[in-house]
Amino acid sequence: MTDLTRIIRPWLHHIVRSHRLPAHVVEDAVQSTMLALLRHVKDLRDPDAGLAWISVVARREALRELRAQQRYVLVDEPDVVTPPAPDPAEIALNRMSHAVVRRTVRVLPPRHRELLERIAQVDRPNYASISTALNIPIGSIGPTRRRSLNRMRQLLINNPEWEWDLPA
């Protein structure tokens, strides 16, 4: 068996290396192939097919190792990235724009203002609870919301304090 190992080991290295694996992984795959050979050599029915069988085992071991390598991506330790400090001018502009929007909402008719405030309070507004609270039919909430937003858009466009373009 040692003669066989000495003869086929370089050949197995060549087969496994053809899958472009790192040297230490090639050695692992070759050792796994040799272990499979030792475990199953007695099961070979046709000795002439032995080398073909060993080459298939080596390729499968190489592919298994390749898949295992793809699961683990080695990276350097991540640098601790601190977010940049917000620009004071940007903070001021955001506050000003929020103030303009709040003042514009206050100018809306009460029904529109209440509807927009309730919808803005949650990520997914519950139309049934809004309908009950505002005494509006559920089917009217969407169209009323659209009219409210259109009215608010017009108020912002006509407001000299508002400097941002609004989509039509």
Disulfide bonds with the S-S distance in Angstrom:
none
